[in-house]
Amino acid sequence: MTEQFEPVMIGFTCNWCSYRAADMAGTARIKYPPNVRLIRLMCSGRLDPTFVLKALSGGADGVLITGCHPGECHYIEQNYIALRRYLLLRRTIAQMGIEPERIKLVWASAAEGVQLARAITEFVEEIRTLGPLNWPTQIRPQAKHIEQPAAVEEVLA
Amino acid sequence: MSAEIKDVNGDKERVGVYVCHCGTNISAVVDVEDVKVWAGDELSDQGVVVSRDYKFMCSSLGQELIENDIKELDLTRVVVAACSPHLHEQTFRNACGRAGLNPYLSELVSIREQVSWVHTDKKMATEKAKAVVAGGVQRVIENEPLEPLHVPIHPSTLVVGGGIAGIQAALEIANAGHQVYLVEREPSIGGHMAQFDKTFPTLDCAACILTPRMVEVGEHANIELLTYSEVERVDGYVGNFTVTIRKKPRYVDTELCTGCGICWEKCPKKVIDDVFEAGLGYRKSVYTPFPQAVPKYPVIDTESCIYFHNGKCRACEKLCPTDAIKFDQEEEFLIVDVGNIILATGFDLFDARRIAQYGYGRLANVFTSIEFERLCNAAGPTDGELVMRDGITKPKSVGIIHCAGSRDRHYNNYCSVICCMSSLKFAHLVKERTGAEVYNFYIDMRTAFKDYDEFYQRVLDEGVLFVRGRVAEVTDAARLPGEEGKLIVQVEDTLAGKQRRIPLDMVVLAAGLEPRVDAKEVAKKFGISCSAAGWLTERHPKLDPVATMTEGIFIAGAVQGPKDIPASVSQGAAAAARILGRINRGEIELEPFRATVNEQQCSGCRICNNLCPFNAILFHEDSMLSEINHALCQGCGTCVAACPAGAISGTGFSNEQVLAQIEGLLMYSFSSGADLLEMVPA
């Protein structure tokens, strides 16, 4: 029996809702798999699509984007912008030959620790089914120190 | 506790890593020692010169540890791996500040809420903790020294809602010598409490304790009372809100009106009062909701007024001794500047019609709790006579059904808090006034708080009967002798273990509390969040119950969740105290997270201009450059992410910081251990 594939995933959270939902899941001791590593942003609107590409190119097998429910954004409506970027990102990575399912958007309010934990659990399973992305080794197999993918490099410059 | 101290590492940043055990909260799942050693060894290339673990990093000894290292090892960055930044970020920033390091050159990463409390596999949890620490280290290197923003606080306050919570808050602030604008939707302040007869557990007369407060509000030099008004829009930010208030036309000139009452005495149009009298009594088309209303000025209800229907009548206008009736009055908009806002908009009562099997609205003698309050009230439609729907007959037996619309997955899952005690109060009042037999049908008796359980004992001693079980049905279909003409309550008595049919004359439904129908709109208008049900969300459920996630907006009373009068008053006072502290200081410190445009890089494309929900981005036509107004910017970072030229930088959450954190987080993978470290892009 082969060892179970443990994906490494990055999750972007909003300071006002989903990061607090993660805190709440912790306080309530709700269990979920340790595969997702969270990054706090002030708002899902802060999510630069580059961040997602950077995460995938840096070794993440999936990226979770979380934000306030529509209509509940702390900054009025920026989560709608996150939604648009999310849809665009999925199309972009599909064109790059990556399964768009590796990016997922989940709304979670500060009170929804249980829902966030459930969403993380589901997403980890989905990525486990998809298998490793191996961007760093597959796309630049020889490189010991991989350079940024050109697209990312360009945006960062 | 041993430390991993490395030698000088050239001109790189010198990072200290501090891993907290949090007693056993973290160390029970995460191998803290291992994380410390790993950080010291593997992250030395990144600049880590010292890594330590400690039982409680937040203790004064733990903080001193950090402070000493900053001084002795010349640390330029600090990473603490412990609880959520929402708990102790400020603690560790302060520690850095005391040791002479800019507080914003520290990072608190969560390995408790996000690791030890949510994961069970110790090995994987430890590995995740390492990744989280690496993310923090990579990120903190990109942090920049920042200074908190100082925002002046306008000394005026807006209180929305004139119920007991809002009244308390307004009086506290006004008595401290500061201006308050109290906005109330109805023609009078007083809220639900003004409708009640007695208050539990002391049986104080509600009006006797409330109306002096209302009068005080009405006469207070520091309170501008804006009744029959609603908040139209809110602009600005903490310390400096501009609020537009819509004053609905009363059709009465309050400068001239003396409140003599001739107009409502002479008004020929009588309508059912659905609001204050809960449909049991009548009012005129020109009315004040109740005799002690504050302010004393009446309003004309245009829906029922004869003049507004066919242009005739004008009786009030003709008979008013001061010519105060003004049919041509129009709505006015008032713009006020305030520093802080308290929302105390209260609750709506659960509509008992929704529980069809209890028969409210279909069976005449099924009443709701608010109807019962009005029946008991000496100033109510029956002058305090406890009678059935026919208006004459006194009931010989009364059943009170608890939890109508509460603790029921078909309606609301939560407990409405007040219903047990108000049901006990009703039971006492029925006994006292009619001597009737009283049944309480309850699921659980919840009589927490001071003197409440004593009141329960008193009601038990008075001979009130209690049946434990959820009522299945209230019906008028008689089946057994003695049931004719009665309301029959079908209930499973779970203590006796049998089904019972109890014939009664009158049934009272202790209806639950629900968020206001427009709670979500209100939350949106003021930029705060609410639960799925619609209760407004507090900043912290235990430690910060009256503040919200939005600086400068506070909540008090039942708008935050079901609450009785003492709790609402406490919250009103608490919110006022929070605001008074800020007014006294004159300013508030805010996180310096703001976006800035680099003029050299800005191409003037204006993509960012339309993204800002706060209109903080100005476009200079002459120089073709965008500029961000830091007073308006709230730091969401949407423009930073959108700028195609990368010309906008967001302090605190810069691209460099986030990208570095991503790299750090991906340094350590489960399967390949530290292998991935070498694959990280330079």
HADDOCK unambig.tbl for C-alpha pairs under 7 A between the chains (distance, minus, plus):
assign (segid A and resid 6 and name CA) (segid B and resid 670 and name CA) 6.45 0.50 0.50
assign (segid A and resid 6 and name CA) (segid B and resid 671 and name CA) 6.74 0.50 0.50
assign (segid A and resid 8 and name CA) (segid B and resid 669 and name CA) 6.36 0.50 0.50
assign (segid A and resid 22 and name CA) (segid B and resid 114 and name CA) 6.62 0.50 0.50
assign (segid A and resid 23 and name CA) (segid B and resid 84 and name CA) 6.80 0.50 0.50
assign (segid A and resid 23 and name CA) (segid B and resid 113 and name CA) 5.20 0.50 0.50
assign (segid A and resid 23 and name CA) (segid B and resid 114 and name CA) 6.82 0.50 0.50
assign (segid A and resid 26 and name CA) (segid B and resid 113 and name CA) 4.01 0.50 0.50
assign (segid A and resid 26 and name CA) (segid B and resid 114 and name CA) 6.08 0.50 0.50
assign (segid A and resid 26 and name CA) (segid B and resid 117 and name CA) 5.09 0.50 0.50
assign (segid A and resid 26 and name CA) (segid B and resid 118 and name CA) 5.48 0.50 0.50
assign (segid A and resid 27 and name CA) (segid B and resid 113 and name CA) 6.26 0.50 0.50
assign (segid A and resid 29 and name CA) (segid B and resid 117 and name CA) 5.21 0.50 0.50
assign (segid A and resid 29 and name CA) (segid B and resid 118 and name CA) 5.48 0.50 0.50
assign (segid A and resid 30 and name CA) (segid B and resid 118 and name CA) 5.61 0.50 0.50
assign (segid A and resid 31 and name CA) (segid B and resid 118 and name CA) 4.36 0.50 0.50
assign (segid A and resid 31 and name CA) (segid B and resid 119 and name CA) 5.63 0.50 0.50
assign (segid A and resid 32 and name CA) (segid B and resid 118 and name CA) 5.97 0.50 0.50
assign (segid A and resid 32 and name CA) (segid B and resid 119 and name CA) 6.22 0.50 0.50
assign (segid A and resid 33 and name CA) (segid B and resid 119 and name CA) 6.39 0.50 0.50
assign (segid A and resid 34 and name CA) (segid B and resid 119 and name CA) 6.16 0.50 0.50
assign (segid A and resid 34 and name CA) (segid B and resid 124 and name CA) 6.67 0.50 0.50
assign (segid A and resid 34 and name CA) (segid B and resid 125 and name CA) 6.35 0.50 0.50
assign (segid A and resid 34 and name CA) (segid B and resid 128 and name CA) 6.63 0.50 0.50
assign (segid A and resid 37 and name CA) (segid B and resid 665 and name CA) 6.79 0.50 0.50
assign (segid A and resid 41 and name CA) (segid B and resid 653 and name CA) 6.78 0.50 0.50
assign (segid A and resid 42 and name CA) (segid B and resid 636 and name CA) 5.40 0.50 0.50
assign (segid A and resid 43 and name CA) (segid B and resid 636 and name CA) 5.29 0.50 0.50
assign (segid A and resid 45 and name CA) (segid B and resid 636 and name CA) 6.81 0.50 0.50
assign (segid A and resid 45 and name CA) (segid B and resid 637 and name CA) 6.54 0.50 0.50
assign (segid A and resid 45 and name CA) (segid B and resid 638 and name CA) 4.53 0.50 0.50
assign (segid A and resid 46 and name CA) (segid B and resid 636 and name CA) 6.23 0.50 0.50
assign (segid A and resid 46 and name CA) (segid B and resid 637 and name CA) 4.46 0.50 0.50
assign (segid A and resid 46 and name CA) (segid B and resid 638 and name CA) 4.46 0.50 0.50
assign (segid A and resid 46 and name CA) (segid B and resid 640 and name CA) 6.81 0.50 0.50
assign (segid A and resid 46 and name CA) (segid B and resid 641 and name CA) 5.44 0.50 0.50
assign (segid A and resid 47 and name CA) (segid B and resid 641 and name CA) 6.11 0.50 0.50
assign (segid A and resid 48 and name CA) (segid B and resid 641 and name CA) 4.34 0.50 0.50
assign (segid A and resid 48 and name CA) (segid B and resid 642 and name CA) 6.98 0.50 0.50
assign (segid A and resid 51 and name CA) (segid B and resid 659 and name CA) 6.47 0.50 0.50
assign (segid A and resid 55 and name CA) (segid B and resid 662 and name CA) 6.09 0.50 0.50
assign (segid A and resid 58 and name CA) (segid B and resid 663 and name CA) 6.70 0.50 0.50
assign (segid A and resid 58 and name CA) (segid B and resid 666 and name CA) 6.70 0.50 0.50
assign (segid A and resid 58 and name CA) (segid B and resid 680 and name CA) 5.98 0.50 0.50
assign (segid A and resid 58 and name CA) (segid B and resid 681 and name CA) 6.75 0.50 0.50
assign (segid A and resid 59 and name CA) (segid B and resid 666 and name CA) 6.32 0.50 0.50
assign (segid A and resid 60 and name CA) (segid B and resid 666 and name CA) 6.81 0.50 0.50
assign (segid A and resid 72 and name CA) (segid B and resid 529 and name CA) 6.00 0.50 0.50
assign (segid A and resid 74 and name CA) (segid B and resid 527 and name CA) 6.40 0.50 0.50
assign (segid A and resid 74 and name CA) (segid B and resid 528 and name CA) 6.74 0.50 0.50
assign (segid A and resid 75 and name CA) (segid B and resid 613 and name CA) 6.94 0.50 0.50
assign (segid A and resid 75 and name CA) (segid B and resid 636 and name CA) 6.60 0.50 0.50
assign (segid A and resid 76 and name CA) (segid B and resid 527 and name CA) 6.70 0.50 0.50
assign (segid A and resid 76 and name CA) (segid B and resid 613 and name CA) 6.54 0.50 0.50
assign (segid A and resid 78 and name CA) (segid B and resid 638 and name CA) 6.86 0.50 0.50
assign (segid A and resid 136 and name CA) (segid B and resid 679 and name CA) 6.84 0.50 0.50
assign (segid A and resid 144 and name CA) (segid B and resid 678 and name CA) 6.91 0.50 0.50
assign (segid A and resid 144 and name CA) (segid B and resid 679 and name CA) 6.12 0.50 0.50
assign (segid A and resid 145 and name CA) (segid B and resid 678 and name CA) 6.83 0.50 0.50
assign (segid A and resid 145 and name CA) (segid B and resid 679 and name CA) 5.67 0.50 0.50
assign (segid A and resid 145 and name CA) (segid B and resid 680 and name CA) 6.82 0.50 0.50
assign (segid A and resid 145 and name CA) (segid B and resid 681 and name CA) 5.93 0.50 0.50
assign (segid A and resid 145 and name CA) (segid B and resid 682 and name CA) 6.64 0.50 0.50
assign (segid A and resid 146 and name CA) (segid B and resid 679 and name CA) 6.39 0.50 0.50
assign (segid A and resid 146 and name CA) (segid B and resid 680 and name CA) 6.93 0.50 0.50
assign (segid A and resid 146 and name CA) (segid B and resid 681 and name CA) 5.15 0.50 0.50
assign (segid A and resid 147 and name CA) (segid B and resid 681 and name CA) 5.69 0.50 0.50
assign (segid A and resid 148 and name CA) (segid B and resid 681 and name CA) 6.44 0.50 0.50
